[in-house]
Amino acid sequence: MPQVPTPTPDRAHRLVPSPAGRIHLVEQGRGPLVLLVHGFPESWYSWRHQLPALAAAGYRAVALDVRGYGRSSRPAAVDAYRMLDLVADNVAVVEALGEESAVVVGHDWGASIAAASALTRPDVFRAVALLSVPYTPPGGPRPSEVFARMGGSAVDAMGGDGDGGRGTVGVGVSGDGPGGEGAGGEGAAGRHAVGGDGRARDDSEDARPGQGLEGAPASDEFYVSYFQRPGRAEAEIEPDVRGWLAGFYAALSADTMPAPGARDPHFVAPGGTLRERFPTGPLPAWLEERDLDVLAGEFERTGLTGALNRYRNMDRDWADLAGYEGAPITQPSLFVAGALDASLAWLADAVKAFPETLPGLLGSHVLDGCGHFVQQERPEETNRILLAWLTTLTS
């Protein structure tokens, strides 16, 4: 039986209609609407620290289960998980709540969805905050062609072409490792890290060698390719969902990620699995056993096919968003990431291009000693940054 989070008196669970069928959301507070969109493999619960903080500050905070997750609908067709479908779900949520506009905040794949929502529906989404995965405009080569030629040493296949942040990976190369993708377009992947000032630099002291693209043999398979064939990743995960999730979260968290020189968990050896490269020690400090119970309980009930189907639509997204090639997001924006997150190495060129791709950027924050799950690893700091940014939108 899935673990149920402890009820909060002013936190309400709702089901609202959407093109997917239904979207489950959790709502807290009154005021301007702030829509929170999670990444892979998570749920609304990844925003548990932000909901009360936003509500206390006078906002209507709404965290949803993305299509394919939790109590939201899980369409059977693989192509029902394309980016524009997820944007339509976000619009439907805003309308179902009786609102005309919202600020949208996303983490990991949620950052991709948030960026695409702001890009394609600026009439609804008046501002956008991206956590962990920077915005990269649509365009470039077809994603499947890029991933097909990627191996452990194929850094150049990810981009790094110096074209102002646009690289080669359709609707994104992940910012997290086996997690969220570049926001609405393709990734530019130089081997750089990003310092606390938001400027890319080589060989950052914060970057760990085990978290880059060079650490795996050329015969290894990049996780995005590994996820493509329906049933393949599911066969690895389903026998022990809780254990797989625990290892996944540990692999991308600052205090438990693999040590320098360890095998890169973003790649799969021939005939191997992702899990064999996950850490096997304690849980990350941000993840208590009861939190893992909640997350694992949902995926044990639903499986991960809906979540994985997001990866299986990257070529479709590339075609669907072709009309937006190179387009900037002009609304007020914010970027927050952890200095130890692999996205900052892979997508450093995208961060450098923010003056062109995010002309409305009001803040870019890289948190030292933080991994991928920024709003859970550093909830208080993330909340302070979000609230300060939100204040500027109404001042």
C-alpha positions as CSV (number, residue, x, y, z in Angstrom):
1,M,0.0,0.0,0.0
2,P,1.5,3.3,-1.0
3,Q,2.7,5.6,1.9
4,V,0.4,8.6,2.2
5,P,2.0,11.9,3.2
6,T,0.9,13.3,6.5
7,P,-2.2,15.5,5.9
8,T,-1.7,19.3,6.2
9,P,-4.8,21.2,7.2
10,D,-4.5,23.9,4.5
11,R,-3.1,21.6,1.8
12,A,-5.7,20.2,-0.6
13,H,-5.5,17.4,-3.1
14,R,-7.6,17.9,-6.3
15,L,-8.2,16.2,-9.6
16,V,-8.9,18.5,-12.5
17,P,-9.7,17.7,-16.2
18,S,-7.0,17.9,-18.8
19,P,-6.3,16.6,-22.3
20,A,-4.6,13.7,-20.6
21,G,-7.9,12.9,-18.8
22,R,-7.1,14.2,-15.3
23,I,-4.3,15.9,-13.5
24,H,-3.7,15.4,-9.8
25,L,-2.5,18.5,-8.0
26,V,-1.8,19.6,-4.5
27,E,-2.7,23.2,-3.6
28,Q,-1.8,25.4,-0.7
29,G,-2.3,29.1,0.0
30,R,-4.1,32.0,-1.7
31,G,-2.8,34.7,-4.0
32,P,-1.1,34.8,-7.4
33,L,-0.8,31.3,-8.9
34,V,2.6,29.6,-8.9
35,L,2.6,26.2,-10.7
36,L,5.3,23.8,-9.7
37,V,6.3,21.0,-12.2
38,H,8.4,18.1,-11.1
39,G,11.0,16.0,-12.9
40,F,12.0,12.4,-13.3
41,P,11.5,10.2,-11.4
42,E,9.5,12.2,-8.8
43,S,6.0,13.6,-8.2
44,W,4.3,16.6,-6.7
45,Y,6.0,15.5,-3.4
46,S,9.3,16.9,-4.6
47,W,7.8,20.4,-3.9
48,R,6.8,19.6,-0.3
49,H,9.2,22.2,1.1
50,Q,8.1,24.9,-1.3
51,L,4.3,24.6,-0.9
52,P,4.1,25.9,2.7
53,A,6.8,28.6,2.1
54,L,5.0,30.0,-1.0
55,A,1.6,29.8,0.8
56,A,2.9,31.7,3.8
57,A,4.3,34.4,1.5
58,G,0.9,35.0,0.0
59,Y,0.9,32.8,-3.1
60,R,-1.4,30.1,-4.4
61,A,1.1,27.3,-4.7
62,V,0.1,24.3,-6.8
63,A,2.3,21.2,-7.4
64,L,1.0,18.7,-9.9
65,D,1.7,15.1,-10.9
66,V,2.8,15.4,-14.5
67,R,1.0,13.2,-17.0
68,G,2.1,9.6,-16.5
69,Y,2.9,10.1,-12.8
70,G,1.1,9.5,-9.5
71,R,-2.6,10.0,-9.6
72,S,-2.7,11.8,-12.9
73,S,-3.8,10.0,-16.1
74,R,-1.3,7.6,-17.8
75,P,-2.3,7.3,-21.5
76,A,-1.2,4.1,-23.1
77,A,0.2,5.5,-26.3
78,V,3.9,6.4,-26.2
79,D,3.3,9.5,-28.4
80,A,0.8,10.9,-25.8
81,Y,3.8,12.2,-23.8
82,R,5.2,14.7,-26.3
83,M,6.1,18.2,-24.9
84,L,3.2,20.1,-26.4
85,D,0.8,17.7,-24.7
86,L,2.4,18.4,-21.4
87,V,2.1,22.2,-22.1
88,A,-1.6,21.7,-22.8
89,D,-1.9,19.9,-19.4
90,N,-0.4,22.9,-17.7
91,V,-2.7,25.3,-19.5
92,A,-5.7,23.1,-18.5
93,V,-4.7,23.2,-14.8
94,V,-4.5,27.0,-14.9
95,E,-8.0,27.2,-16.5
96,A,-9.4,24.6,-14.1
97,L,-8.3,26.6,-11.1
98,G,-10.2,29.6,-12.5
99,E,-7.0,31.6,-13.2
100,E,-5.9,33.4,-16.4
101,S,-2.2,33.3,-15.8
102,A,0.5,31.7,-13.7
103,V,4.2,31.8,-12.9
104,V,5.6,28.4,-13.8
105,V,8.5,26.8,-11.9
106,G,10.0,23.5,-13.0
107,H,12.8,21.1,-12.0
108,D,14.6,18.6,-14.2
109,W,12.2,17.5,-16.9
110,G,9.8,19.9,-15.2
111,A,12.2,22.7,-16.2
112,S,11.9,21.6,-19.8
113,I,8.1,21.6,-19.5
114,A,8.0,24.9,-17.8
115,A,10.3,26.5,-20.4
116,A,8.2,25.1,-23.3
117,S,5.1,26.4,-21.6
118,A,6.5,29.9,-21.3
119,L,7.8,29.7,-24.9
120,T,4.7,28.5,-26.6
121,R,2.0,30.0,-24.3
122,P,3.3,33.4,-23.1
123,D,-0.3,34.5,-22.9
124,V,-0.8,32.1,-19.9
125,F,2.7,31.8,-18.3
126,R,3.9,35.3,-17.3
127,A,7.2,34.2,-15.8
128,V,9.3,31.1,-15.6
129,A,11.8,29.6,-13.1
130,L,14.1,26.8,-14.2
131,L,15.8,24.6,-11.6
132,S,18.8,22.4,-12.5
133,V,18.3,22.4,-16.3
134,P,19.0,25.6,-18.3
135,Y,16.9,26.8,-21.2
136,T,18.2,25.9,-24.7
137,P,16.1,27.0,-27.7
138,P,14.7,24.4,-30.1
139,G,16.7,23.5,-33.1
140,G,19.7,21.5,-34.2
141,P,20.1,17.9,-35.4
142,R,17.5,15.2,-34.7
143,P,18.1,14.0,-31.1
144,S,18.0,10.3,-32.0
145,E,20.9,10.8,-34.5
146,V,22.9,12.5,-31.8
147,F,22.4,9.9,-29.1
148,A,23.0,7.0,-31.6
149,R,26.6,8.1,-32.0
150,M,27.3,8.9,-28.4
151,G,29.7,6.9,-26.3
152,G,31.5,7.6,-23.2
153,S,34.0,9.8,-24.9
154,A,31.6,11.5,-27.4
155,V,31.6,14.9,-25.7
156,D,31.3,16.7,-29.1
157,A,28.1,14.8,-29.9
158,M,26.3,16.7,-27.3
159,G,27.0,20.1,-28.8
160,G,29.6,22.5,-27.4
161,D,29.6,24.2,-30.8
162,G,29.7,27.7,-29.6
163,D,26.5,28.7,-31.4
164,G,25.2,30.7,-28.6
165,G,23.9,27.9,-26.5
166,R,22.1,25.9,-29.2
167,G,23.6,22.4,-29.6
168,T,22.3,19.2,-30.8
169,V,19.8,17.5,-28.6
170,G,16.2,18.3,-29.5
171,V,14.2,19.1,-26.4
172,G,17.1,18.6,-24.3
173,V,20.0,16.7,-23.0
174,S,19.4,15.9,-19.4
175,G,20.5,18.2,-16.8
176,D,20.5,15.5,-14.1
177,G,22.0,12.5,-15.6
178,P,19.2,10.0,-15.9
179,G,16.7,12.7,-15.3
180,G,15.4,15.9,-16.9
181,E,16.2,17.3,-20.2
182,G,17.3,20.6,-21.7
183,A,14.4,23.0,-21.5
184,G,12.8,23.4,-24.8
185,G,15.5,22.7,-27.2
186,E,18.9,21.1,-27.5
187,G,21.8,21.0,-25.2
188,A,25.2,22.5,-25.8
189,A,27.7,20.4,-23.9
190,G,31.1,21.7,-23.3
191,R,33.2,20.2,-20.6
192,H,32.9,23.2,-18.3
193,A,31.4,23.9,-15.0
194,V,29.6,27.0,-13.9
195,G,30.8,29.1,-11.0
196,G,28.7,30.9,-8.5
197,D,28.8,33.9,-10.7
198,G,26.9,32.0,-13.4
199,R,29.9,32.2,-15.8
200,A,31.3,29.0,-17.3
201,R,34.8,28.1,-16.4
202,D,37.0,25.1,-17.2
203,D,37.8,22.4,-14.7
204,S,35.8,23.7,-11.8
205,E,36.8,22.6,-8.4
206,D,33.2,21.7,-7.8
207,A,32.9,19.4,-10.8
208,R,33.5,15.7,-10.1
209,P,35.2,13.6,-12.9
210,G,32.7,10.8,-12.4
211,Q,29.9,13.1,-13.4
212,G,31.0,14.1,-16.9
213,L,30.7,12.7,-20.4
214,E,34.3,11.6,-20.6
215,G,34.4,9.1,-17.8
216,A,32.8,6.1,-19.7
217,P,34.2,3.9,-22.4
218,A,33.1,4.6,-26.0
219,S,31.2,1.3,-26.0
220,D,29.0,2.4,-23.2
221,E,25.4,3.6,-24.0
222,F,24.1,7.0,-22.9
223,Y,21.1,6.7,-20.6
224,V,18.7,8.5,-23.0
225,S,19.3,5.9,-25.6
226,Y,19.0,3.2,-23.0
227,F,15.5,4.5,-22.1
228,Q,14.2,4.6,-25.7
229,R,13.0,1.0,-26.2
230,P,9.8,0.4,-24.3
231,G,10.2,-2.2,-21.6
232,R,13.9,-2.2,-21.5
233,A,14.5,0.1,-18.6
234,E,11.3,-1.1,-17.0
235,A,12.7,-4.6,-16.8
236,E,15.6,-3.3,-14.8
237,I,13.5,-1.2,-12.4
238,E,10.3,-3.2,-11.8
239,P,11.8,-6.0,-9.7
240,D,12.9,-3.5,-7.0
241,V,11.4,-0.1,-7.6
242,R,12.3,1.2,-4.1
243,G,15.9,0.1,-4.4
244,W,16.3,1.5,-7.9
245,L,15.0,4.8,-6.9
246,A,17.2,5.0,-3.8
247,G,20.3,4.4,-5.9
248,F,19.2,6.8,-8.5
249,Y,18.6,9.6,-6.0
250,A,21.9,8.8,-4.4
251,A,23.8,8.9,-7.7
252,L,22.8,12.5,-8.3
253,S,22.9,14.0,-4.8
254,A,25.9,15.9,-3.6
255,D,26.6,13.9,-0.5
256,T,26.2,10.4,-2.0
257,M,27.2,10.7,-5.7
258,P,30.0,8.5,-7.0
259,A,33.5,9.5,-6.1
260,P,35.9,10.9,-8.6
261,G,37.1,8.1,-10.9
262,A,34.1,5.9,-10.3
263,R,32.1,4.6,-13.3
264,D,29.7,7.2,-14.6
265,P,26.1,6.4,-13.7
266,H,24.8,8.2,-16.8
267,F,26.0,5.4,-19.0
268,V,25.2,1.7,-19.3
269,A,27.9,-0.9,-20.2
270,P,27.0,-3.4,-23.0
271,G,24.6,-5.9,-21.5
272,G,24.6,-4.0,-18.2
273,T,22.1,-1.8,-16.3
274,L,22.1,1.7,-14.9
275,R,21.7,0.4,-11.4
276,E,25.0,-1.4,-11.3
277,R,26.7,2.0,-11.2
278,F,24.5,3.5,-8.5
279,P,25.9,4.0,-5.0
280,T,24.8,1.3,-2.5
281,G,25.5,3.2,0.7
282,P,23.1,5.4,2.8
283,L,20.4,7.6,1.4
284,P,21.2,11.3,0.7
285,A,20.7,13.5,3.7
286,W,17.6,15.2,2.1
287,L,15.8,11.9,1.6
288,E,14.4,10.2,4.7
289,E,13.0,6.7,4.7
290,R,9.5,8.1,4.9
291,D,10.1,10.3,1.8
292,L,11.4,7.3,-0.1
293,D,8.3,5.4,1.0
294,V,6.0,8.0,-0.5
295,L,7.9,8.1,-3.8
296,A,8.4,4.4,-4.2
297,G,4.8,3.7,-3.2
298,E,3.5,5.7,-6.1
299,F,5.8,4.1,-8.6
300,E,5.2,0.6,-7.3
301,R,1.5,1.3,-8.0
302,T,1.9,3.0,-11.4
303,G,5.1,1.6,-12.8
304,L,7.6,3.9,-14.6
305,T,6.4,3.6,-18.2
306,G,4.6,6.8,-18.2
307,A,7.6,8.6,-16.8
308,L,10.0,7.0,-19.3
309,N,7.7,7.8,-22.2
310,R,8.8,11.4,-21.9
311,Y,12.2,10.4,-23.2
312,R,10.7,8.4,-26.0
313,N,9.2,11.6,-27.6
314,M,12.3,13.7,-28.1
315,D,12.3,13.3,-31.9
316,R,8.6,14.2,-31.9
317,D,9.3,17.3,-29.8
318,W,12.1,18.3,-32.2
319,A,9.6,18.2,-35.0
320,D,6.7,19.8,-33.1
321,L,8.9,22.8,-31.9
322,A,10.6,23.4,-35.2
323,G,8.7,26.6,-35.7
324,Y,10.4,28.0,-32.5
325,E,14.0,27.3,-33.6
326,G,16.3,29.6,-31.8
327,A,13.5,31.5,-30.1
328,P,14.2,33.2,-26.7
329,I,11.9,33.2,-23.7
330,T,11.2,36.9,-23.1
331,Q,9.2,36.7,-19.9
332,P,10.9,37.4,-16.5
333,S,12.9,34.3,-15.7
334,L,15.1,32.7,-13.0
335,F,17.7,29.9,-13.0
336,V,18.9,27.9,-10.0
337,A,21.2,24.9,-10.0
338,G,23.6,22.9,-7.9
339,A,27.3,23.3,-8.6
340,L,27.8,19.5,-8.5
341,D,25.0,18.8,-11.0
342,A,26.2,17.3,-14.2
343,S,23.9,19.7,-16.2
344,L,26.3,22.5,-15.6
345,A,29.1,20.6,-17.2
346,W,27.0,19.4,-20.1
347,L,25.1,22.6,-20.8
348,A,27.6,25.2,-19.9
349,D,27.2,26.9,-23.3
350,A,23.5,27.2,-22.7
351,V,24.1,29.1,-19.4
352,K,26.6,31.4,-21.1
353,A,24.0,32.1,-23.8
354,F,21.3,33.3,-21.2
355,P,21.7,37.0,-22.3
356,E,20.4,36.0,-25.7
357,T,18.1,33.1,-24.8
358,L,16.6,34.5,-21.6
359,P,16.7,38.2,-22.1
360,G,14.3,38.6,-19.1
361,L,16.6,36.7,-16.7
362,L,16.4,38.4,-13.2
363,G,18.8,36.0,-11.4
364,S,21.1,33.0,-12.0
365,H,22.2,31.1,-8.9
366,V,24.6,28.2,-8.6
367,L,24.6,26.7,-5.1
368,D,28.0,25.4,-4.0
369,G,28.2,21.8,-2.7
370,C,24.7,21.0,-4.1
371,G,23.7,18.2,-6.5
372,H,20.8,17.8,-8.8
373,F,17.8,17.8,-6.5
374,V,18.3,21.5,-5.6
375,Q,14.9,22.3,-4.0
376,Q,15.1,19.2,-1.8
377,E,18.9,19.3,-1.0
378,R,18.7,23.0,-0.3
379,P,15.1,23.8,0.5
380,E,15.5,26.9,2.6
381,E,18.0,28.5,0.2
382,T,15.8,27.7,-2.8
383,N,12.8,29.1,-1.1
384,R,14.6,32.4,-0.3
385,I,15.7,32.7,-4.0
386,L,12.2,31.9,-5.3
387,L,10.5,34.3,-3.0
388,A,12.9,37.1,-3.7
389,W,12.4,36.6,-7.4
390,L,8.6,36.4,-7.1
391,T,8.6,39.7,-5.2
392,T,10.3,41.4,-8.1
393,L,7.5,40.3,-10.4
394,T,5.0,42.3,-8.4
395,S,7.1,45.2,-7.3
